[in-house]
Amino acid sequence: MRDNVPCEFPAGYDGTAILDRLAQVLDPELDESILDLGFVRSLQLRSGHCQRRAATADELCAVNFAYLMAEDIRRALLMVEGVRRVTIRLGDHCAAEEIEAAVK
């Protein structure tokens, strides 16, 4: 699925490390990679700020699982050289605003 993720990186930046880190993040309920599940909708890296648009299995995915996944994503991306800040957007999830604010 990683080839299907629209990515925007600075000229000359190899985004492989970011995608490799995201491939290691598992959905806590399904125990599968969020990349394999198609939960990563887009990635953007600008000036050390990585923005990621995501989805969960559905908008009613358990709030605790959605939070755990978002926090795991944030931690994974901050381990990539050159990433200093992460913003995660959960789209249509019923608690998206609260979870996004909590993982900032």
Biopython code that builds the backbone (N, CA, C, O; Angstrom):
import numpy as np
from Bio.PDB.StructureBuilder import StructureBuilder

atoms = [
    (1, "MET", "N", (0.812, -1.203, 0.000)),
    (1, "MET", "CA", (0.000, 0.000, 0.000)),
    (1, "MET", "C", (0.851, 1.262, 0.000)),
    (1, "MET", "O", (0.354, 2.331, -0.353)),
    (2, "ARG", "N", (2.115, 1.167, 0.384)),
    (2, "ARG", "CA", (2.925, 2.379, 0.490)),
    (2, "ARG", "C", (3.073, 3.095, -0.831)),
    (2, "ARG", "O", (3.277, 4.309, -0.848)),
    (3, "ASP", "N", (2.975, 2.381, -1.943)),
    (3, "ASP", "CA", (3.082, 3.016, -3.253)),
    (3, "ASP", "C", (1.840, 3.836, -3.587)),
    (3, "ASP", "O", (1.874, 4.671, -4.490)),
    (4, "ASN", "N", (0.760, 3.605, -2.875)),
    (4, "ASN", "CA", (-0.492, 4.320, -3.130)),
    (4, "ASN", "C", (-0.660, 5.561, -2.268)),
    (4, "ASN", "O", (-1.658, 6.268, -2.410)),
    (5, "VAL", "N", (0.287, 5.847, -1.377)),
    (5, "VAL", "CA", (0.175, 6.982, -0.475)),
    (5, "VAL", "C", (0.734, 8.229, -1.160)),
    (5, "VAL", "O", (1.919, 8.268, -1.490)),
    (6, "PRO", "N", (-0.103, 9.250, -1.379)),
    (6, "PRO", "CA", (0.413, 10.495, -1.945)),
    (6, "PRO", "C", (1.367, 11.162, -0.947)),
    (6, "PRO", "O", (0.994, 11.441, 0.192)),
    (7, "CYS", "N", (2.596, 11.411, -1.389)),
    (7, "CYS", "CA", (3.613, 11.996, -0.516)),
    (7, "CYS", "C", (4.150, 13.283, -1.133)),
    (7, "CYS", "O", (4.320, 13.394, -2.347)),
    (8, "GLU", "N", (4.406, 14.234, -0.271)),
    (8, "GLU", "CA", (5.024, 15.484, -0.699)),
    (8, "GLU", "C", (6.237, 15.724, 0.214)),
    (8, "GLU", "O", (6.097, 16.041, 1.395)),
    (9, "PHE", "N", (7.428, 15.561, -0.374)),
    (9, "PHE", "CA", (8.668, 15.749, 0.366)),
    (9, "PHE", "C", (9.496, 16.840, -0.310)),
    (9, "PHE", "O", (9.305, 17.125, -1.492)),
    (10, "PRO", "N", (10.424, 17.456, 0.447)),
    (10, "PRO", "CA", (11.301, 18.451, -0.177)),
    (10, "PRO", "C", (12.134, 17.818, -1.294)),
    (10, "PRO", "O", (12.412, 16.619, -1.274)),
    (11, "ALA", "N", (12.519, 18.635, -2.253)),
    (11, "ALA", "CA", (13.343, 18.155, -3.365)),
    (11, "ALA", "C", (14.580, 17.450, -2.818)),
    (11, "ALA", "O", (15.273, 17.980, -1.950)),
    (12, "GLY", "N", (14.848, 16.266, -3.325)),
    (12, "GLY", "CA", (16.021, 15.504, -2.922)),
    (12, "GLY", "C", (15.846, 14.698, -1.644)),
    (12, "GLY", "O", (16.757, 13.964, -1.262)),
    (13, "TYR", "N", (14.709, 14.809, -0.973)),
    (13, "TYR", "CA", (14.484, 14.071, 0.268)),
    (13, "TYR", "C", (13.949, 12.684, -0.057)),
    (13, "TYR", "O", (12.986, 12.540, -0.812)),
    (14, "ASP", "N", (14.574, 11.676, 0.512)),
    (14, "ASP", "CA", (14.123, 10.303, 0.332)),
    (14, "ASP", "C", (13.161, 9.975, 1.475)),
    (14, "ASP", "O", (13.576, 9.896, 2.631)),
    (15, "GLY", "N", (11.902, 9.787, 1.164)),
    (15, "GLY", "CA", (10.886, 9.535, 2.180)),
    (15, "GLY", "C", (10.811, 8.106, 2.657)),
    (15, "GLY", "O", (9.895, 7.747, 3.396)),
    (16, "THR", "N", (11.758, 7.281, 2.248)),
    (16, "THR", "CA", (11.735, 5.864, 2.618)),
    (16, "THR", "C", (11.721, 5.677, 4.133)),
    (16, "THR", "O", (10.999, 4.817, 4.638)),
    (17, "ALA", "N", (12.504, 6.465, 4.862)),
    (17, "ALA", "CA", (12.572, 6.304, 6.318)),
    (17, "ALA", "C", (11.215, 6.579, 6.963)),
    (17, "ALA", "O", (10.828, 5.895, 7.911)),
    (18, "ILE", "N", (10.505, 7.563, 6.461)),
    (18, "ILE", "CA", (9.185, 7.873, 7.004)),
    (18, "ILE", "C", (8.229, 6.719, 6.729)),
    (18, "ILE", "O", (7.514, 6.275, 7.628)),
    (19, "LEU", "N", (8.213, 6.240, 5.507)),
    (19, "LEU", "CA", (7.321, 5.133, 5.166)),
    (19, "LEU", "C", (7.692, 3.854, 5.916)),
    (19, "LEU", "O", (6.810, 3.097, 6.322)),
    (20, "ASP", "N", (8.987, 3.610, 6.102)),
    (20, "ASP", "CA", (9.416, 2.437, 6.861)),
    (20, "ASP", "C", (8.942, 2.513, 8.307)),
    (20, "ASP", "O", (8.497, 1.513, 8.873)),
    (21, "ARG", "N", (9.035, 3.696, 8.904)),
    (21, "ARG", "CA", (8.560, 3.867, 10.289)),
    (21, "ARG", "C", (7.054, 3.645, 10.376)),
    (21, "ARG", "O", (6.572, 2.976, 11.290)),
    (22, "LEU", "N", (6.318, 4.203, 9.429)),
    (22, "LEU", "CA", (4.868, 4.037, 9.448)),
    (22, "LEU", "C", (4.467, 2.584, 9.226)),
    (22, "LEU", "O", (3.455, 2.130, 9.760)),
    (23, "ALA", "N", (5.247, 1.860, 8.449)),
    (23, "ALA", "CA", (4.951, 0.445, 8.210)),
    (23, "ALA", "C", (5.051, -0.368, 9.502)),
    (23, "ALA", "O", (4.447, -1.435, 9.614)),
    (24, "GLN", "N", (5.803, 0.132, 10.464)),
    (24, "GLN", "CA", (5.974, -0.569, 11.742)),
    (24, "GLN", "C", (4.866, -0.254, 12.740)),
    (24, "GLN", "O", (4.731, -0.934, 13.757)),
    (25, "VAL", "N", (4.072, 0.775, 12.452)),
    (25, "VAL", "CA", (2.975, 1.137, 13.347)),
    (25, "VAL", "C", (1.797, 0.211, 13.054)),
    (25, "VAL", "O", (1.339, 0.099, 11.917)),
    (26, "LEU", "N", (1.327, -0.437, 14.093)),
    (26, "LEU", "CA", (0.231, -1.401, 13.948)),
    (26, "LEU", "C", (-1.079, -0.818, 14.463)),
    (26, "LEU", "O", (-1.101, -0.069, 15.440)),
    (27, "ASP", "N", (-2.157, -1.170, 13.799)),
    (27, "ASP", "CA", (-3.472, -0.856, 14.329)),
    (27, "ASP", "C", (-3.606, -1.689, 15.605)),
    (27, "ASP", "O", (-3.446, -2.908, 15.546)),
    (28, "PRO", "N", (-3.895, -1.070, 16.761)),
    (28, "PRO", "CA", (-3.910, -1.815, 18.022)),
    (28, "PRO", "C", (-5.016, -2.858, 18.114)),
    (28, "PRO", "O", (-4.925, -3.781, 18.924)),
    (29, "GLU", "N", (-6.037, -2.730, 17.317)),
    (29, "GLU", "CA", (-7.130, -3.692, 17.364)),
    (29, "GLU", "C", (-6.936, -4.814, 16.347)),
    (29, "GLU", "O", (-7.204, -5.978, 16.642)),
    (30, "LEU", "N", (-6.470, -4.460, 15.151)),
    (30, "LEU", "CA", (-6.327, -5.444, 14.080)),
    (30, "LEU", "C", (-4.940, -6.062, 14.020)),
    (30, "LEU", "O", (-4.749, -7.090, 13.370)),
    (31, "ASP", "N", (-3.968, -5.449, 14.692)),
    (31, "ASP", "CA", (-2.585, -5.924, 14.749)),
    (31, "ASP", "C", (-1.962, -6.073, 13.352)),
    (31, "ASP", "O", (-1.233, -7.027, 13.081)),
    (32, "GLU", "N", (-2.264, -5.119, 12.487)),
    (32, "GLU", "CA", (-1.677, -5.067, 11.147)),
    (32, "GLU", "C", (-1.128, -3.668, 10.902)),
    (32, "GLU", "O", (-1.560, -2.701, 11.531)),
    (33, "SER", "N", (-0.182, -3.571, 9.994)),
    (33, "SER", "CA", (0.432, -2.295, 9.655)),
    (33, "SER", "C", (-0.610, -1.306, 9.143)),
    (33, "SER", "O", (-1.481, -1.662, 8.350)),
    (34, "ILE", "N", (-0.509, -0.059, 9.607)),
    (34, "ILE", "CA", (-1.447, 0.958, 9.131)),
    (34, "ILE", "C", (-1.251, 1.234, 7.638)),
    (34, "ILE", "O", (-2.190, 1.647, 6.958)),
    (35, "LEU", "N", (-0.046, 1.010, 7.130)),
    (35, "LEU", "CA", (0.178, 1.171, 5.690)),
    (35, "LEU", "C", (-0.532, 0.064, 4.918)),
    (35, "LEU", "O", (-1.187, 0.330, 3.910)),
    (36, "ASP", "N", (-0.405, -1.169, 5.384)),
    (36, "ASP", "CA", (-1.055, -2.301, 4.708)),
    (36, "ASP", "C", (-2.578, -2.183, 4.748)),
    (36, "ASP", "O", (-3.268, -2.626, 3.830)),
    (37, "LEU", "N", (-3.087, -1.588, 5.811)),
    (37, "LEU", "CA", (-4.534, -1.424, 5.958)),
    (37, "LEU", "C", (-5.067, -0.239, 5.163)),
    (37, "LEU", "O", (-6.281, -0.071, 5.044)),
    (38, "GLY", "N", (-4.183, 0.575, 4.624)),
    (38, "GLY", "CA", (-4.615, 1.740, 3.854)),
    (38, "GLY", "C", (-5.044, 2.913, 4.709)),
    (38, "GLY", "O", (-5.790, 3.776, 4.247)),
    (39, "PHE", "N", (-4.576, 2.958, 5.968)),
    (39, "PHE", "CA", (-4.984, 4.024, 6.877)),
    (39, "PHE", "C", (-4.189, 5.316, 6.695)),
    (39, "PHE", "O", (-4.571, 6.353, 7.237)),
    (40, "VAL", "N", (-3.099, 5.268, 5.946)),
    (40, "VAL", "CA", (-2.328, 6.484, 5.683)),
    (40, "VAL", "C", (-2.834, 7.045, 4.362)),
    (40, "VAL", "O", (-2.660, 6.422, 3.314)),
    (41, "ARG", "N", (-3.449, 8.203, 4.404)),
    (41, "ARG", "CA", (-4.056, 8.794, 3.214)),
    (41, "ARG", "C", (-3.122, 9.738, 2.484)),
    (41, "ARG", "O", (-3.187, 9.849, 1.260)),
    (42, "SER", "N", (-2.242, 10.428, 3.225)),
    (42, "SER", "CA", (-1.256, 11.304, 2.598)),
    (42, "SER", "C", (-0.196, 11.682, 3.621)),
    (42, "SER", "O", (-0.406, 11.605, 4.831)),
    (43, "LEU", "N", (0.952, 12.094, 3.090)),
    (43, "LEU", "CA", (2.078, 12.547, 3.919)),
    (43, "LEU", "C", (2.642, 13.811, 3.302)),
    (43, "LEU", "O", (2.663, 13.984, 2.084)),
    (44, "GLN", "N", (3.096, 14.684, 4.179)),
    (44, "GLN", "CA", (3.729, 15.910, 3.706)),
    (44, "GLN", "C", (4.822, 16.277, 4.702)),
    (44, "GLN", "O", (4.601, 16.249, 5.912)),
    (45, "LEU", "N", (5.994, 16.619, 4.193)),
    (45, "LEU", "CA", (7.087, 17.064, 5.045)),
    (45, "LEU", "C", (7.570, 18.410, 4.524)),
    (45, "LEU", "O", (7.981, 18.544, 3.372)),
    (46, "ARG", "N", (7.508, 19.405, 5.408)),
    (46, "ARG", "CA", (7.986, 20.750, 5.075)),
    (46, "ARG", "C", (8.678, 21.334, 6.293)),
    (46, "ARG", "O", (8.100, 21.394, 7.378)),
    (47, "SER", "N", (9.902, 21.757, 6.111)),
    (47, "SER", "CA", (10.666, 22.425, 7.175)),
    (47, "SER", "C", (10.634, 21.646, 8.488)),
    (47, "SER", "O", (10.475, 22.235, 9.557)),
    (48, "GLY", "N", (10.785, 20.333, 8.411)),
    (48, "GLY", "CA", (10.819, 19.500, 9.611)),
    (48, "GLY", "C", (9.458, 19.191, 10.199)),
    (48, "GLY", "O", (9.366, 18.517, 11.225)),
    (49, "HIS", "N", (8.405, 19.671, 9.568)),
    (49, "HIS", "CA", (7.044, 19.429, 10.055)),
    (49, "HIS", "C", (6.395, 18.381, 9.165)),
    (49, "HIS", "O", (6.193, 18.602, 7.971)),
    (50, "CYS", "N", (6.074, 17.250, 9.753)),
    (50, "CYS", "CA", (5.441, 16.163, 9.010)),
    (50, "CYS", "C", (3.947, 16.176, 9.312)),
    (50, "CYS", "O", (3.535, 16.089, 10.469)),
    (51, "GLN", "N", (3.149, 16.286, 8.268)),
    (51, "GLN", "CA", (1.703, 16.219, 8.411)),
    (51, "GLN", "C", (1.232, 14.910, 7.802)),
    (51, "GLN", "O", (1.684, 14.512, 6.729)),
    (52, "ARG", "N", (0.341, 14.260, 8.481)),
    (52, "ARG", "CA", (-0.151, 12.974, 8.018)),
    (52, "ARG", "C", (-1.660, 12.967, 8.100)),
    (52, "ARG", "O", (-2.234, 13.245, 9.153)),
    (53, "ARG", "N", (-2.295, 12.653, 7.005)),
    (53, "ARG", "CA", (-3.743, 12.453, 6.982)),
    (53, "ARG", "C", (-3.975, 10.953, 7.094)),
    (53, "ARG", "O", (-3.325, 10.148, 6.427)),
    (54, "ALA", "N", (-4.911, 10.609, 7.948)),
    (54, "ALA", "CA", (-5.121, 9.201, 8.246)),
    (54, "ALA", "C", (-6.599, 8.873, 8.273)),
    (54, "ALA", "O", (-7.467, 9.743, 8.203)),
    (55, "ALA", "N", (-6.839, 7.612, 8.373)),
    (55, "ALA", "CA", (-8.200, 7.108, 8.562)),
    (55, "ALA", "C", (-8.112, 5.972, 9.562)),
    (55, "ALA", "O", (-7.039, 5.420, 9.805)),
    (56, "THR", "N", (-9.231, 5.638, 10.126)),
    (56, "THR", "CA", (-9.318, 4.452, 10.972)),
    (56, "THR", "C", (-10.268, 3.494, 10.264)),
    (56, "THR", "O", (-10.810, 3.813, 9.206)),
    (57, "ALA", "N", (-10.459, 2.346, 10.841)),
    (57, "ALA", "CA", (-11.328, 1.356, 10.195)),
    (57, "ALA", "C", (-12.705, 1.947, 9.909)),
    (57, "ALA", "O", (-13.296, 1.670, 8.865)),
    (58, "ASP", "N", (-13.212, 2.751, 10.822)),
    (58, "ASP", "CA", (-14.458, 3.484, 10.587)),
    (58, "ASP", "C", (-14.523, 4.652, 11.564)),
    (58, "ASP", "O", (-13.725, 4.741, 12.497)),
    (59, "GLU", "N", (-15.475, 5.536, 11.340)),
    (59, "GLU", "CA", (-15.562, 6.742, 12.173)),
    (59, "GLU", "C", (-15.942, 6.445, 13.615)),
    (59, "GLU", "O", (-15.831, 7.317, 14.476)),
    (60, "LEU", "N", (-16.387, 5.232, 13.885)),
    (60, "LEU", "CA", (-16.748, 4.844, 15.246)),
    (60, "LEU", "C", (-15.710, 3.913, 15.880)),
    (60, "LEU", "O", (-15.982, 3.281, 16.900)),
    (61, "CYS", "N", (-14.531, 3.831, 15.280)),
    (61, "CYS", "CA", (-13.437, 3.055, 15.859)),
    (61, "CYS", "C", (-13.281, 3.470, 17.322)),
    (61, "CYS", "O", (-13.372, 4.656, 17.641)),
    (62, "ALA", "N", (-13.053, 2.525, 18.194)),
    (62, "ALA", "CA", (-12.918, 2.828, 19.619)),
    (62, "ALA", "C", (-11.941, 3.978, 19.826)),
    (62, "ALA", "O", (-10.833, 3.968, 19.289)),
    (63, "VAL", "N", (-12.357, 4.960, 20.603)),
    (63, "VAL", "CA", (-11.558, 6.164, 20.810)),
    (63, "VAL", "C", (-10.185, 5.820, 21.371)),
    (63, "VAL", "O", (-9.184, 6.401, 20.952)),
    (64, "ASN", "N", (-10.123, 4.885, 22.311)),
    (64, "ASN", "CA", (-8.826, 4.542, 22.885)),
    (64, "ASN", "C", (-7.893, 3.932, 21.842)),
    (64, "ASN", "O", (-6.692, 4.198, 21.868)),
    (65, "PHE", "N", (-8.418, 3.125, 20.928)),
    (65, "PHE", "CA", (-7.577, 2.543, 19.878)),
    (65, "PHE", "C", (-7.126, 3.614, 18.886)),
    (65, "PHE", "O", (-5.976, 3.607, 18.449)),
    (66, "ALA", "N", (-8.009, 4.520, 18.535)),
    (66, "ALA", "CA", (-7.644, 5.603, 17.612)),
    (66, "ALA", "C", (-6.576, 6.490, 18.244)),
    (66, "ALA", "O", (-5.639, 6.912, 17.567)),
    (67, "TYR", "N", (-6.715, 6.775, 19.543)),
    (67, "TYR", "CA", (-5.700, 7.574, 20.233)),
    (67, "TYR", "C", (-4.361, 6.844, 20.263)),
    (67, "TYR", "O", (-3.325, 7.436, 19.961)),
    (68, "LEU", "N", (-4.376, 5.576, 20.623)),
    (68, "LEU", "CA", (-3.128, 4.805, 20.677)),
    (68, "LEU", "C", (-2.426, 4.792, 19.319)),
    (68, "LEU", "O", (-1.208, 4.952, 19.241)),
    (69, "MET", "N", (-3.193, 4.602, 18.264)),
    (69, "MET", "CA", (-2.617, 4.578, 16.928)),
    (69, "MET", "C", (-2.027, 5.949, 16.577)),
    (69, "MET", "O", (-0.919, 6.023, 16.047)),
    (70, "ALA", "N", (-2.747, 7.019, 16.864)),
    (70, "ALA", "CA", (-2.253, 8.362, 16.562)),
    (70, "ALA", "C", (-0.974, 8.662, 17.344)),
    (70, "ALA", "O", (-0.035, 9.237, 16.793)),
    (71, "GLU", "N", (-0.930, 8.288, 18.591)),
    (71, "GLU", "CA", (0.270, 8.524, 19.407)),
    (71, "GLU", "C", (1.439, 7.674, 18.919)),
    (71, "GLU", "O", (2.574, 8.149, 18.885)),
    (72, "ASP", "N", (1.179, 6.430, 18.543)),
    (72, "ASP", "CA", (2.239, 5.575, 17.985)),
    (72, "ASP", "C", (2.793, 6.182, 16.691)),
    (72, "ASP", "O", (4.000, 6.143, 16.449)),
    (73, "ILE", "N", (1.918, 6.735, 15.875)),
    (73, "ILE", "CA", (2.350, 7.385, 14.635)),
    (73, "ILE", "C", (3.227, 8.585, 14.948)),
    (73, "ILE", "O", (4.294, 8.753, 14.358)),
    (74, "ARG", "N", (2.779, 9.417, 15.875)),
    (74, "ARG", "CA", (3.556, 10.611, 16.251)),
    (74, "ARG", "C", (4.950, 10.226, 16.728)),
    (74, "ARG", "O", (5.943, 10.808, 16.292)),
    (75, "ARG", "N", (5.023, 9.262, 17.608)),
    (75, "ARG", "CA", (6.325, 8.826, 18.135)),
    (75, "ARG", "C", (7.212, 8.254, 17.033)),
    (75, "ARG", "O", (8.407, 8.547, 16.982)),
    (76, "ALA", "N", (6.636, 7.444, 16.158)),
    (76, "ALA", "CA", (7.409, 6.836, 15.073)),
    (76, "ALA", "C", (7.976, 7.901, 14.151)),
    (76, "ALA", "O", (9.144, 7.831, 13.769)),
    (77, "LEU", "N", (7.165, 8.886, 13.789)),
    (77, "LEU", "CA", (7.634, 9.919, 12.871)),
    (77, "LEU", "C", (8.693, 10.818, 13.504)),
    (77, "LEU", "O", (9.611, 11.271, 12.820)),
    (78, "LEU", "N", (8.573, 11.075, 14.791)),
    (78, "LEU", "CA", (9.575, 11.918, 15.461)),
    (78, "LEU", "C", (10.938, 11.228, 15.561)),
    (78, "LEU", "O", (11.940, 11.884, 15.845)),
    (79, "MET", "N", (10.987, 9.930, 15.333)),
    (79, "MET", "CA", (12.252, 9.198, 15.348)),
    (79, "MET", "C", (12.991, 9.299, 14.009)),
    (79, "MET", "O", (14.143, 8.878, 13.901)),
    (80, "VAL", "N", (12.330, 9.857, 12.993)),
    (80, "VAL", "CA", (12.942, 9.996, 11.670)),
    (80, "VAL", "C", (13.786, 11.266, 11.642)),
    (80, "VAL", "O", (13.331, 12.338, 12.042)),
    (81, "GLU", "N", (15.013, 11.130, 11.168)),
    (81, "GLU", "CA", (15.901, 12.285, 11.070)),
    (81, "GLU", "C", (15.254, 13.365, 10.208)),
    (81, "GLU", "O", (14.742, 13.091, 9.122)),
    (82, "GLY", "N", (15.286, 14.575, 10.703)),
    (82, "GLY", "CA", (14.733, 15.708, 9.974)),
    (82, "GLY", "C", (13.301, 16.041, 10.337)),
    (82, "GLY", "O", (12.805, 17.104, 9.964)),
    (83, "VAL", "N", (12.621, 15.154, 11.059)),
    (83, "VAL", "CA", (11.250, 15.427, 11.489)),
    (83, "VAL", "C", (11.299, 15.968, 12.911)),
    (83, "VAL", "O", (11.749, 15.284, 13.830)),
    (84, "ARG", "N", (10.838, 17.190, 13.083)),
    (84, "ARG", "CA", (10.862, 17.831, 14.394)),
    (84, "ARG", "C", (9.473, 18.043, 14.986)),
    (84, "ARG", "O", (9.320, 18.231, 16.193)),
    (85, "ARG", "N", (8.472, 18.010, 14.125)),
    (85, "ARG", "CA", (7.097, 18.242, 14.584)),
    (85, "ARG", "C", (6.158, 17.392, 13.736)),
    (85, "ARG", "O", (6.397, 17.188, 12.545)),
    (86, "VAL", "N", (5.092, 16.900, 14.353)),
    (86, "VAL", "CA", (4.150, 16.024, 13.655)),
    (86, "VAL", "C", (2.728, 16.519, 13.901)),
    (86, "VAL", "O", (2.357, 16.845, 15.029)),
    (87, "THR", "N", (1.953, 16.569, 12.848)),
    (87, "THR", "CA", (0.521, 16.854, 12.942)),
    (87, "THR", "C", (-0.217, 15.676, 12.319)),
    (87, "THR", "O", (0.094, 15.247, 11.207)),
    (88, "ILE", "N", (-1.186, 15.166, 13.044)),
    (88, "ILE", "CA", (-1.964, 14.028, 12.561)),
    (88, "ILE", "C", (-3.411, 14.474, 12.406)),
    (88, "ILE", "O", (-3.981, 15.084, 13.311)),
    (89, "ARG", "N", (-3.990, 14.173, 11.279)),
    (89, "ARG", "CA", (-5.394, 14.465, 10.996)),
    (89, "ARG", "C", (-6.128, 13.141, 10.833)),
    (89, "ARG", "O", (-5.756, 12.316, 9.999)),
    (90, "LEU", "N", (-7.167, 12.941, 11.630)),
    (90, "LEU", "CA", (-7.897, 11.664, 11.614)),
    (90, "LEU", "C", (-9.165, 11.698, 10.781)),
    (90, "LEU", "O", (-9.904, 10.713, 10.759)),
    (91, "GLY", "N", (-9.433, 12.767, 10.114)),
    (91, "GLY", "CA", (-10.564, 12.801, 9.194)),
    (91, "GLY", "C", (-11.904, 12.691, 9.875)),
    (91, "GLY", "O", (-12.250, 13.524, 10.712)),
    (92, "ASP", "N", (-12.669, 11.662, 9.522)),
    (92, "ASP", "CA", (-14.061, 11.544, 9.952)),
    (92, "ASP", "C", (-14.273, 10.840, 11.284)),
    (92, "ASP", "O", (-15.417, 10.582, 11.657)),
    (93, "HIS", "N", (-13.220, 10.525, 12.004)),
    (93, "HIS", "CA", (-13.409, 9.809, 13.272)),
    (93, "HIS", "C", (-14.244, 10.660, 14.221)),
    (93, "HIS", "O", (-14.109, 11.883, 14.250)),
    (94, "CYS", "N", (-15.099, 10.014, 14.989)),
    (94, "CYS", "CA", (-16.029, 10.723, 15.876)),
    (94, "CYS", "C", (-15.331, 11.570, 16.941)),
    (94, "CYS", "O", (-15.928, 12.521, 17.446)),
    (95, "ALA", "N", (-14.099, 11.255, 17.292)),
    (95, "ALA", "CA", (-13.355, 12.019, 18.295)),
    (95, "ALA", "C", (-12.085, 12.610, 17.701)),
    (95, "ALA", "O", (-11.109, 12.824, 18.421)),
    (96, "ALA", "N", (-12.083, 12.875, 16.406)),
    (96, "ALA", "CA", (-10.883, 13.342, 15.708)),
    (96, "ALA", "C", (-10.282, 14.581, 16.354)),
    (96, "ALA", "O", (-9.080, 14.618, 16.615)),
    (97, "GLU", "N", (-11.104, 15.599, 16.618)),
    (97, "GLU", "CA", (-10.572, 16.854, 17.170)),
    (97, "GLU", "C", (-9.889, 16.635, 18.520)),
    (97, "GLU", "O", (-8.806, 17.165, 18.765)),
    (98, "GLU", "N", (-10.515, 15.864, 19.379)),
    (98, "GLU", "CA", (-9.959, 15.617, 20.710)),
    (98, "GLU", "C", (-8.657, 14.824, 20.626)),
    (98, "GLU", "O", (-7.691, 15.134, 21.324)),
    (99, "ILE", "N", (-8.631, 13.810, 19.780)),
    (99, "ILE", "CA", (-7.430, 12.974, 19.646)),
    (99, "ILE", "C", (-6.296, 13.777, 19.014)),
    (99, "ILE", "O", (-5.157, 13.707, 19.477)),
    (100, "GLU", "N", (-6.595, 14.534, 17.966)),
    (100, "GLU", "CA", (-5.578, 15.358, 17.314)),
    (100, "GLU", "C", (-4.967, 16.349, 18.296)),
    (100, "GLU", "O", (-3.753, 16.552, 18.296)),
    (101, "ALA", "N", (-5.791, 16.963, 19.127)),
    (101, "ALA", "CA", (-5.297, 17.918, 20.127)),
    (101, "ALA", "C", (-4.437, 17.211, 21.176)),
    (101, "ALA", "O", (-3.424, 17.750, 21.622)),
    (102, "ALA", "N", (-4.841, 16.021, 21.562)),
    (102, "ALA", "CA", (-4.127, 15.282, 22.610)),
    (102, "ALA", "C", (-2.741, 14.814, 22.176)),
    (102, "ALA", "O", (-1.839, 14.707, 23.007)),
    (103, "VAL", "N", (-2.563, 14.539, 20.907)),
    (103, "VAL", "CA", (-1.258, 14.026, 20.458)),
    (103, "VAL", "C", (-0.333, 15.119, 19.921)),
    (103, "VAL", "O", (0.740, 14.812, 19.404)),
    (104, "LYS", "N", (-0.724, 16.371, 20.034)),
    (104, "LYS", "CA", (0.149, 17.463, 19.582)),
    (104, "LYS", "C", (1.271, 17.669, 20.549)),
    (104, "LYS", "O", (2.112, 18.545, 20.342)),
]
sb = StructureBuilder()
sb.init_structure("model")
sb.init_model(0)
sb.init_chain("A")
sb.init_seg("    ")
for serial, (resi, resn, name, xyz) in enumerate(atoms, 1):
    if name == "N":
        sb.init_residue(resn, " ", resi, " ")
    sb.init_atom(name, np.array(xyz, "f"), 0.0, 1.0, " ", f" {name:<3s}", serial, name[0])
structure = sb.get_structure()
